Amino acid sequence: MLDGNSILVTGGTGSFGKKFIKTVLDTHPEITRIVIYSRDEFKQFNMQNMPEFKAHKDKLRFFIGDVRDKERLYRALTGIDFVVHAAALKQVPACEYNPFEAVKTNIMGAANVIDACIDKGVKKVVALSTDKACAPVNLYGATKLCSDKLFIQGNAYSGPNGTKFSVVRYGNVAGSRGSVIPFFQDLVASGAKELPITDMKMTRFWLKLEQAVEMVLEALESMHGGELFVKKIPSMKITDLAKAVAPKLKTVEVGIRPGEKIHECMITKEDARNTVEKEGYYIILPDIERKDIRKYYTDAKKVAEDFEYTSGNNNWWLTVEEMKQLISEL
C-alpha cells in the first residue's frame, strides 16, 4: 500500500519513529518519500547520519517543526498520502508538573494534525495511543484519551470520502526511552544492592518495538476510519521483571507513585459493548457518527458485555526466562 506513496511521521526521531521508518524503508522499496517531522534538530542530525538512514537520503526529508505549529504542519504535509502521529509528551511526572504544556502538545497538537491532514487531503492517519489513556488516573493518560477521542471523531469532520483516522493502543515497549527496564539496568550498572518496586502486586503489558511497528502498519492497511486497535500482548508481574533483570538483587517496596495504577487497562467494561475481537487484536468501534463501519466487521467476534482487558486479568503472561530473552534481543 505504501509503495508509490509518501508518508509523514510526527515525532519521527523517537524510538518508535526510527524503528517504523527503518521498517518501511526495508519492506517498501518503492515508497516515494518519508518526512520525519520533529522539533529536535540534534536528534534529526544524528538520525540523518545513521548508516541505515544515510543510505536512503534520497527518500527522506527532515522537517523541524512542532505539532503545536499548524502552519508548519501545513507546509510539511504538502503531497503526503499517509500520516503516523507519534509525537507527544509521554513522561507521567513531566506532564503532572507541566500540565498546560501536556495539553498544548497532546491535545491541541492532535487537533492541529487532524485539521491539517483534512485540509491537505491526506488519505489515512494512524495515531499512537497508550494503555494509560484507558480510564486515566494521571494527566498524561487524560490528554491521550482526549487525543484518541479527537482522532476518532476526526472522521466526522472529514466526511465519508475524506481523510480516514484511526488509533492504535498498546502497552509498555521493552527498552524504549523511559522504560523501567533501562532504569533497572542503570541501577545494576551503578552497583545498587536492591531494586525499588512501587507495589509488589503491580503488573504491566509488554511488547517489542517491532510489534508496535507491525501493528501500525497493519492498521494503515486494514482501517476504514474510526477504529481503535488494541493488540493482544502479554503481561508480566513487576517482581518477575526485576528477577529477569537482576536475579541476585533483592527488591524493596517503595510505594505507588502519584498517577500510577497497580494494573494497566486497555479496554474498559464500558467499551466492551463496542468491542469486537479478531485474531491477534481487539477493535473498539466508534460509538457515534460512523456506525456504518460495523459492516466491515460482521465476521468479527463480539466480546462479552462485562469484558475488560487489563494487565492483571490477562490470560497471556511472560515468564522470567522469556523476559530475559526479550532483554537480550534489545
ABEGO torsion letter per residue (X at the ends): XABGBBBBBBGAABAAAAAAAAAAAAABAABABBBBBBABAAAAAAAAABAAAAAAAAABBBBBBBAABAAAAAAAABGBABBBBABBBABAAAAAABAAAAAAAAAAAAAAAAAAAAAAGBABBBBBBBAAABGBABAAAAAAAAAAAAAAAAAAAAEAABBBBBBBBBBBBBGBBGBAAAAAAAAAAAGBABBBBABAABBBBBBBAAAAAAAAAAAAAABAEGBBBBBBBBBBBAAAAAAAABAABBBBBAEBBBGBBABBBABBAAAAAABBBBBGBBBBBBABGBAAAAAAAAABBBBBAABBBBAAABABBBBAAAAAAAAAAX
